[in-house]
Amino acid sequence: MPEGGESDTTRLLIAWSQGDQQALDRLMPRVYDELRQIALGYLRREREDHTLQTSALIHEAFLRLIDQQQVSWRNRAHFLGIAARMMRRVLVDHARHQGYVKRGGDQVRVALSDANAPIAQRPPYLVALDEALQELEQADPQQAHIVELRYFGGLTLEEIATVLDVSVSSVTRKWRLAKAWLYRTLEQHA
């Protein structure tokens, strides 16, 4: 993180949430490298021919973050957790759109009475993971949030505990449970 430290970043986040647009201008260079690391982590998990570039992912997620009018930023970890969630949503939306286009969703449809319906393609891994996370969120919202913060946001267990205002041991236990649940769920849907 650039000089100034976490307390300056937190101060800028709070000022931004209170409407100070200059704080946003000073914040972006401070957090860009961390956002880039999160984006690279996401894109490493994507297939090689993925069309979304790192900078495009960061900028699209940041645009969505700017639209978050009601967020009261608590600290850097909270911001990065929300940024990770936004990046996940950007990638899932992108994957769903790509699947839609691959199946001819962008073409004019012509009904043929004897034509067999096309076999649906298996959704990309990120879409499957997103669907599993949505299921987990129904069962245990905190576990789903921990997965987002850890897997997608790259936060440490200690940072997650700070964001969620719970003990590190609670985060560690729920992280293990969530990983096991997701593994089973993804294996069943494979």
Backbone as a ProteinNet text record, in pm:
[ID]
protein_1_A
[PRIMARY]
MPEGGESDTTRLLIAWSQGDQQALDRLMPRVYDELRQIALGYLRREREDHTLQTSALIHEAFLRLIDQQQVSWRNRAHFLGIAARMMRRVLVDHARHQGYVKRGGDQVRVALSDANAPIAQRPPYLVALDEALQELEQADPQQAHIVELRYFGGLTLEEIATVLDVSVSSVTRKWRLAKAWLYRTLEQHA
[TERTIARY]
85.6	0	89.8	58.9	140	149.2	247.9	270.1	144.3	132.6	14.5	-56.3	-46.8	-96.8	-246.6	-285.4	-426.1	-514.1	-466	-550.9	-584.3	-489.6	-518.8	-619.4	-605.4	-699.4	-838.6	-847.6	-976.2	-1035.5	-951.7	-998.1	-1054.7	-985	-1032.1	-1164.2	-1175.5	-1299.4	-1417.1	-1395.5	-1502.3	-1539.4	-1438.8	-1467.1	-1544.7	-1505.7	-1576.4	-1721.8	-1743.8	-1880.8	-1965.8	-1899.6	-1971.9	-1985.5	-1946.9	-1969.4	-1850.1	-1733.1	-1613.3	-1553.6	-1579.2	-1530.7	-1378.9	-1317.5	-1171.1	-1107.2	-1174.2	-1123.1	-1119.4	-1220	-1222.3	-1104	-1074.5	-960.5	-828.6	-815.2	-691.5	-688.4	-806.6	-816.2	-773.1	-815.5	-793.2	-646.4	-551.9	-411.6	-362.6	-420.8	-382.6	-422.8	-539.4	-592	-580.4	-533.6	-532.4	-450.7	-332.3	-249.4	-318.6	-388.1	-460.1	-578.1	-646.8	-755.4	-700.3	-583.5	-519.2	-486	-436.7	-405.3	-530.8	-640.2	-766.5	-810.6	-803.8	-845.1	-758.4	-628	-538.4	-572.3	-606	-645.3	-769.1	-866.1	-986	-950.8	-874.9	-848.3	-758.2	-675.2	-593.8	-682.1	-799.2	-892.1	-977.4	-969.3	-1049.2	-977.2	-1049.8	-989.2	-895.4	-803.1	-700.1	-755.5	-865.9	-919.1	-1020.4	-1018.2	-1109.8	-1085.5	-1193.1	-1179.2	-1171.8	-1200.7	-1197.7	-1056.4	-1004.7	-869.6	-871.7	-755.1	-742	-790	-741.2	-778.5	-927.9	-986.7	-1130.6	-1210.5	-1164.2	-1230.8	-1223.8	-1106.6	-1089.7	-1181.3	-1179.9	-1257.4	-1407.8	-1453.2	-1595.9	-1638.2	-1556.1	-1587.4	-1584.9	-1488.4	-1478.1	-1598.7	-1645.3	-1766.5	-1885.2	-1893	-2001.7	-1984.7	-1860.1	-1834.9	-1877.1	-1850	-1886.1	-2037	-2111	-2257	-2311.2	-2226.8	-2270.5	-2288.3	-2404.7	-2432.2	-2447.4	-2498.3	-2536.7	-2431.2	-2312.1	-2210.1	-2140.3	-2131.3	-2051.3	-1922.4	-1819.9	-1693.2	-1634.2	-1594.4	-1535.8	-1384.4	-1326.3	-1180.4	-1140.6	-1012.5	-957.6	-1007.6	-1008.4	-1051.3	-1197.6	-1281.9	-1422.8	-1435.8	-1361.7	-1363.7	-1318.5	-1208.8	-1157.7	-1255.6	-1323.3	-1423.8	-1538.3	-1586.1	-1693	-1640.4	-1516.9	-1457.3	-1447.5	-1408.9	-1400.6	-1537.8	-1640.1	-1776.2	-1816.9	-1782.2	-1815.2	-1742	-1615.5	-1540.5	-1602.5	-1642.6	-1708.4	-1834.5	-1912.6	-2035.9	-2006.1	-1902.7	-1863.9	-1827.7	-1746.4	-1704.5	-1820.8	-1909.2	-2024.7	-2114.9	-2139.2	-2219.9	-2155	-2025	-1950.4	-1961.6	-1944.2	-1951.7	-2091.8	-2192.2	-2329.4	-2357.3	-2308.4	-2328.2	-2256.9	-2135	-2059.5	-2133.4	-2189.2	-2265.5	-2389.7	-2452.2	-2571.1	-2535	-2424.9	-2382.6	-2340	-2267	-2222.7	-2339.9	-2448.9	-2565.9	-2655.6	-2605.5	-2681.6	-2781.3	-2767.1	-2860.9	-2861	-2754.5	-2749.7	-2800.5	-2847.6	-2895.8	-3047.8	-3101.4	-3245.8	-3286	-3384.2	-3426	-3532.8	-3515.6	-3611.9	-3656.5	-3786.2	-3837.6	-3846.6	-3792.8	-3802.9	-3872.2	-3982.8	-4063.2	-3990.4	-3905.1	-3837	-3698.3	-3655.3	-3519.3	-3512.9	-3407.4	-3385.5	-3332.3	-3375.8	-3323.9	-3175.8	-3095	-2952	-2925.7	-2825	-2786.7	-2722.4	-2771.4	-2715.7	-2572.8	-2489.6	-2349.4	-2337.7	-2242.5	-2215.7	-2167.1	-2219.1	-2176.3	-2028	-1961.8	-1821.8	-1807.9	-1688.2	-1661.5	-1707.4	-1681.8	-1717.5	-1868.2	-1944	-2089.2	-2135.2	-2077.2	-2112.2	-2077.4	-1961.3	-1920.6	-2015.1	-2052.1	-2145	-2278.5	-2327.9	-2454.9	-2443.2	-2330	-2308	-2299.6	-2232.2	-2222.9	-2360.1	-2444.4	-2580.7	-2656.9	-2637.3	-2699	-2645.2	-2512.7	-2450.7	-2501.5	-2520.5	-2568.6	-2707.3	-2787.8	-2920.7	-2907.9	-2811.3	-2792.3	-2717.7	-2612.4	-2530.7	-2465.1	-2529.7	-2477.3	-2334.4	-2302.1	-2168	-2062	-2089.6	-1993.8	-1972	-2079.1	-2066.7	-1983.5	-2003.9	-1927.2	-1779.2	-1752.2	-1613.5	-1546.2	-1616.3	-1560.3	-1528.4	-1620.8	-1595.6	-1471.8	-1464.6	-1353	-1220	-1220.8	-1097	-1056.2	-1145.7	-1113.6	-1103	-1199.7	-1202.1	-1130.5	-1145.1	-1084.6	-940.8	-897.3	-759.5	-728.9	-832.1	-809.2	-761.5	-683.4	-638.4	-753.6	-740.6	-843.6	-857.1	-745.7	-747.6	-822.8	-798.2	-868.4	-1018.3	-1053	-1194.4	-1260	-1190.7	-1244.5	-1271.2	-1181.4	-1199.7	-1321.5	-1334.4	-1447.2	-1578.9	-1583.7	-1708.4	-1729.1	-1625.1	-1630.2	-1661.4	-1584.7	-1593.6	-1451.9	-1439.8	-1307.3	-1243	-1111.8	-1037.2	-1071.9	-1088.6	-1121.8	-1258.5	-1352.5	-1484.3	-1472.2	-1392.7	-1371.2	-1303.4	-1202.1	-1128.8	-1222	-1305.1	-1399.6	-1499.4	-1557.1	-1656.2	-1592.8	-1468.9	-1396.6	-1379.9	-1339.2	-1325	-1458.7	-1564.3	-1696.4	-1743.8	-1722.7	-1766.2	-1690.1	-1559	-1479.7	-1529.7	-1555.2	-1603.2	-1740.6	-1829.5	-1962.6	-1955	-1873.3	-1860.5	-1799.5	-1700.5	-1637.7	-1740.7	-1819.7	-1923.7	-2026.9	-2070.4	-2173.1	-2122.8	-2001.7	-1947.5	-1921.9	-1881.3	-1860.2	-1992.1	-2099.2	-2230	-2283.4	-2249	-2299.1	-2203.7	-2091.3	-1991.6	-2036.7
-116.9	0	122.7	228.3	347.2	410.6	500.1	561.5	631.1	642.9	701.5	601.5	475.5	368.7	350.2	250.3	210.5	319	391.9	493.8	605.5	643.5	743.8	690.5	563.7	502.3	500.4	462.3	460.7	600.8	699.4	838.8	882.2	845.7	880.8	809.5	683.4	609.3	673.6	712	775.7	909.8	988.1	1117	1097.6	995.6	967.3	929.7	844.5	802.5	919.3	1024.9	1144.7	1247.5	1206.9	1292.7	1369.8	1352.8	1425.4	1358.6	1414.8	1356.9	1367.7	1466.9	1478.1	1361.8	1314.4	1198.2	1077.1	1062.8	952.9	963.6	1084.2	1105.4	1067.9	1093.5	1059.5	911	850.5	710.8	615	641.1	546.5	507.2	600.9	557.8	474.8	499.2	427.3	281	251.2	115	41.9	110.8	50.2	-78.7	-79.4	-200.4	-318	-290.8	-398.4	-447.5	-355.5	-395.6	-477.6	-439.2	-513.2	-656.1	-673	-807.6	-893.6	-833.8	-907.1	-948	-853.1	-882	-991.5	-984.4	-1088.3	-1224.5	-1226.4	-1351.3	-1411.4	-1328	-1375.1	-1428.5	-1349.8	-1385.2	-1507.5	-1534.7	-1657.1	-1780.9	-1768.4	-1881.6	-1898.2	-1802.5	-1808.1	-1889.7	-1928.9	-2002	-1908.7	-1967.7	-1890.1	-1793	-1826.9	-1740.9	-1638.6	-1613.5	-1516.5	-1380	-1308.9	-1184	-1058.7	-1067.9	-950.7	-928.7	-809.5	-776.2	-725.7	-731.9	-691.5	-548.5	-455.7	-315.1	-294.1	-365.7	-353.1	-404.4	-514.3	-568.8	-469.3	-412.1	-314.3	-194.2	-142.1	-21	-45.6	-159	-190.2	-207.4	-277.4	-294.5	-159.5	-75.3	55.1	142.4	134.8	209.3	163.1	33.5	-18.3	25.8	34.7	81.3	227.2	307.1	448.5	463.6	371.5	375.8	334.1	283.4	239	361.4	421.6	545.7	524	409.7	389.8	319.7	298.1	225.5	320	278.2	350.8	272.5	314.2	241.3	243.7	124.7	114.5	120.3	53	48.3	-10.6	-21.6	-73.6	-214.5	-301.1	-439.9	-445.8	-363.5	-357.4	-315.2	-213.8	-166.5	-277	-344.2	-449.3	-567	-596.5	-702.3	-669.1	-545.9	-503.1	-500	-454.4	-451.7	-592.6	-688	-827.4	-878	-843	-883.8	-822.4	-696.3	-630.3	-696.9	-732	-799.3	-934.3	-1004.8	-1133.7	-1114.4	-1013.9	-989.6	-951.8	-871.7	-834.3	-959.8	-1047.1	-1169	-1264.3	-1277.2	-1364.8	-1309.3	-1179.1	-1118.1	-1140	-1123.5	-1143.2	-1288.8	-1382.9	-1525.6	-1561.9	-1510.2	-1538.9	-1480.2	-1359.6	-1298	-1378.2	-1423.2	-1502.2	-1632.4	-1697.2	-1819.3	-1793.6	-1680.3	-1640.7	-1622.1	-1554.1	-1530.1	-1661.4	-1747.6	-1875.4	-1962.6	-1954.3	-2036.3	-1967.9	-1859	-1792.1	-1691.3	-1651	-1556.6	-1420.8	-1389.8	-1261.7	-1271.1	-1388.7	-1410.8	-1405.5	-1380.6	-1386.8	-1533.7	-1567.5	-1706.9	-1741.2	-1856.7	-1907.1	-2043.7	-2061	-2187.7	-2289.6	-2406.4	-2517.1	-2631	-2672.5	-2769.8	-2899.3	-2947.9	-3074.1	-3059.6	-2942.7	-2923.2	-2962.1	-3030.9	-3064.5	-2941.4	-2923.8	-2811.7	-2833.5	-2727.7	-2744.6	-2787.9	-2870.5	-2915	-2797.3	-2767.2	-2655.4	-2685.7	-2587.1	-2604.5	-2592.8	-2664.8	-2653.9	-2512.9	-2448.2	-2311.5	-2307	-2196.6	-2184.2	-2198.1	-2231.3	-2255.8	-2139.7	-2017.6	-1903.2	-1893.4	-1923.1	-1919.5	-2028.6	-2149.5	-2258.2	-2221.2	-2161.8	-2119.8	-2012.8	-1918.8	-1814	-1873.9	-1970.3	-2034.4	-2109.4	-2176.3	-2246.3	-2146.6	-2034.1	-1931.5	-1873.5	-1860.6	-1812.6	-1912.2	-2041.1	-2144.3	-2134.9	-2121.4	-2110.2	-1986.5	-1879.1	-1755.5	-1773.9	-1858.5	-1888.2	-1965.8	-2057.8	-2141.2	-2067.1	-1995	-1924.3	-1803.1	-1687	-1567.8	-1531.1	-1553.7	-1517.5	-1606.6	-1735.2	-1823.4	-1778.5	-1743.3	-1697.2	-1570	-1480.1	-1355.6	-1384.5	-1478	-1515.6	-1570.5	-1653.2	-1706.6	-1593.2	-1499.6	-1385.5	-1308.1	-1278.4	-1198.1	-1271.2	-1399.1	-1478.4	-1519.8	-1586.6	-1644.8	-1538	-1447.9	-1347.4	-1219.3	-1180.8	-1056.2	-1068.3	-1191.1	-1211.5	-1162.5	-1138.7	-1090.7	-1205.5	-1171.7	-1271.8	-1302	-1409.6	-1443.9	-1334	-1272.6	-1163.5	-1042.4	-1008.7	-895.9	-923.6	-1046.7	-1083.8	-1070.4	-1114.7	-1101.8	-955.5	-868	-724	-672.7	-710.3	-665.6	-711.7	-837.5	-895	-870.8	-817.6	-791.4	-917.9	-1024.5	-1152.5	-1199.4	-1308	-1359.2	-1430.3	-1435.5	-1505.1	-1653.8	-1710.7	-1853.2	-1882.3	-1790.9	-1807.6	-1802.5	-1709.7	-1699.5	-1825.5	-1873.3	-1992.9	-2113.5	-2131.1	-2243.5	-2233.1	-2116.3	-2099.1	-2109	-2067.6	-2079.8	-2227.3	-2308.6	-2453.5	-2517.3	-2483	-2537.7	-2496.2	-2370.2	-2320.1	-2387.6	-2405.9	-2472.7	-2615	-2686	-2824.2	-2827.7	-2738	-2733.8	-2703.5	-2604.1	-2567.8	-2681.8	-2748.2	-2859.5	-2968.3	-3005.5	-3106.4	-3061.7	-2938.4	-2886.7	-2881.6	-2833.9	-2825.3	-2964.8	-3057.5	-3194.9	-3258.9	-3232	-3288.1	-3232.4	-3108.5	-3043.7	-3061	-3126.7	-3142.6	-3244.1
0	0	0	-78.8	-81.4	55.6	68	198.4	247.3	376.7	437	525.4	488.7	573.1	570.6	647.4	652.9	712.4	813.7	875.8	777.3	690.5	588.2	486.8	449.4	356.7	418.9	544.8	614.3	620.2	649.9	655.5	520.2	411	277.1	243.6	282.6	258.9	331	455	532.6	470.8	430.7	367.4	237.2	160.4	35.2	62.8	164.2	194.2	243.7	287.7	331.3	219.2	96.8	-18.5	-69.9	-12	-55.7	-179.9	-296.7	-421.8	-435.9	-373.5	-376.9	-301.5	-199.2	-125.4	-217.1	-301.7	-398.3	-494.6	-539.7	-630.1	-563.9	-435.7	-363.5	-325.1	-312.4	-271.6	-382.3	-503.4	-612.9	-629.7	-635.4	-649.6	-529.6	-413.4	-291.3	-294.5	-354.4	-350.1	-484	-587.3	-720.8	-724.5	-664.3	-667.5	-599	-490.3	-421.7	-505.7	-570.6	-660.7	-776.3	-824.6	-934.2	-890.2	-767.4	-717.3	-706.2	-661.5	-652.8	-792.8	-886.7	-1024.8	-1085.6	-1063.3	-1116.4	-1056	-927.9	-863.4	-928	-957.5	-1026.9	-1165.1	-1240.2	-1379.4	-1391.9	-1291.5	-1293.3	-1289.8	-1232.2	-1221.8	-1346.4	-1437.1	-1559.4	-1666.1	-1767.2	-1878.4	-1955.2	-2032.7	-2100.8	-2203.5	-2268.4	-2373.6	-2321.6	-2192.3	-2133.3	-2196.4	-2228.8	-2303.8	-2217.8	-2090.7	-2004.6	-1951.8	-1969.3	-1924.5	-1779.7	-1715.6	-1575.9	-1553.8	-1634.7	-1615	-1637.1	-1733	-1757	-1637	-1578.5	-1460	-1344.1	-1322.5	-1214	-1236.8	-1357.9	-1384.4	-1377	-1428	-1419.9	-1273.1	-1195.6	-1052.9	-981.7	-1015.2	-949.9	-984.7	-1109.4	-1145.7	-1062.8	-1039.7	-956.2	-811.1	-766	-629.3	-612.6	-712.7	-705.9	-692.5	-753.4	-745.8	-609.4	-522.5	-390.1	-299.8	-306.7	-233.6	-82.4	-43	96	181.8	128.8	204.1	300.5	424.1	523.7	539.8	468.4	469.3	608.3	656.3	789.2	785.2	684.5	675.2	539.9	517.5	392.6	364.1	464.4	445.6	403.4	463.1	425.3	278.3	239	100.2	4.3	37.4	-50.2	-59	49.3	46.8	-47.5	-42.3	-132.7	-276.2	-294.9	-429.2	-486.3	-404.6	-449.7	-492.6	-416.4	-452	-585.8	-605.9	-732.5	-849.6	-829.4	-936	-968.1	-865.3	-886.9	-971.1	-938	-1013.2	-1158.3	-1179.6	-1316.1	-1395.1	-1335.3	-1405.1	-1430.4	-1334.3	-1352.6	-1462.2	-1459.5	-1565.5	-1701.6	-1707.2	-1832.2	-1878.6	-1786.5	-1821.3	-1868.8	-1802.4	-1844	-1982.1	-2005.1	-2136.7	-2245.4	-2217	-2314.5	-2344.6	-2242.6	-2263.2	-2345.9	-2322.9	-2397.9	-2545.2	-2571.2	-2708.9	-2774.6	-2702.5	-2759	-2800.8	-2725.9	-2758	-2859.9	-2921.1	-3025.3	-2973.6	-2849.4	-2790.4	-2856.6	-2929.6	-2997.9	-3141.9	-3183.4	-3320	-3322.9	-3440.8	-3459.3	-3456.1	-3375.3	-3362	-3466.2	-3526	-3622.1	-3572.7	-3552	-3501.6	-3615.1	-3593	-3688.1	-3615.1	-3664.4	-3590.1	-3562.5	-3655.8	-3627.1	-3567.6	-3546.2	-3494	-3346.6	-3312	-3170.6	-3099.8	-2977.1	-2898.6	-2872.8	-2879.8	-2855.2	-2711.5	-2696.4	-2562.3	-2490.5	-2372.9	-2296.9	-2257.3	-2273.9	-2234.2	-2083.4	-2030.9	-1888.5	-1859	-1756.7	-1730.2	-1691.3	-1721.7	-1681.6	-1530.1	-1486.4	-1345	-1257.3	-1299.5	-1216.5	-1198.4	-1302.1	-1290.3	-1193.6	-1205.3	-1114.2	-970.1	-951	-816.6	-763.9	-849.7	-808	-765.6	-842.5	-807.1	-674.7	-654.2	-527	-411.4	-434.6	-329.9	-296.7	-396.4	-369.8	-282.8	-308.8	-223.6	-81.1	-69.7	62.5	134.6	61.2	123	183.2	120.4	176.2	307	310.8	429.8	540.3	503.9	602.8	536.5	545.4	479.5	522	647.8	693.6	630	615.3	548.2	404.4	334.8	195.8	189.3	283.7	287	313.9	401.9	431.3	305.6	229.5	105.2	9.7	-6.3	-94.6	-52.2	75.2	124.9	113.9	141.3	141.5	0.4	-69.5	-199.5	-306.9	-309.7	-414.3	-373.1	-247.3	-201.9	-158.2	-131.6	-90.3	50.3	131	266.5	355.3	454.8	551.3	646.6	720.7	818.9	923.7	959.2	1057	1002.2	873.6	812.9	803	771	762.1	898.5	1002.4	1138.1	1171.1	1127.7	1150.2	1075.2	947.9	866.9	927.3	969.7	1020.9	1169.8	1235.9	1379.5	1458.9	1425.4	1496.2	1525.4	1599.5	1634	1515.3	1515.7	1411.2	1413.7	1532.3	1540.5	1478.2	1494.5	1432.2	1279.9	1229.1	1084.6	1032.8	1104.9	1063.3	1055.2	1156.5	1159.1	1043.7	1025	918.4	779.7	766	638.6	602.4	701	677.4	637.7	711.7	681	541.8	508.5	378.4	264.6	281.6	177.5	155.5	265	253.6	186.7	225.6	167.1	16.9	-19.2	-160.8	-241.9	-186.6	-256.9	-287.9	-185.3	-205.5	-307.9	-296.9	-386.7	-530.1	-550.8	-687.4	-745.5	-661.5	-708.6	-752.5	-678.4	-711.6	-843.3	-873.5	-994.9	-1113.8	-1090.5	-1199.2	-1301.5
[MASK]
++++++++++++++++++++++++++++++++++++++++++++++++++++++++++++++++++++++++++++++++++++++++++++++++++++++++++++++++++++++++++++++++++++++++++++++++++++++++++++++++++++++++++++++++++++++++++++++

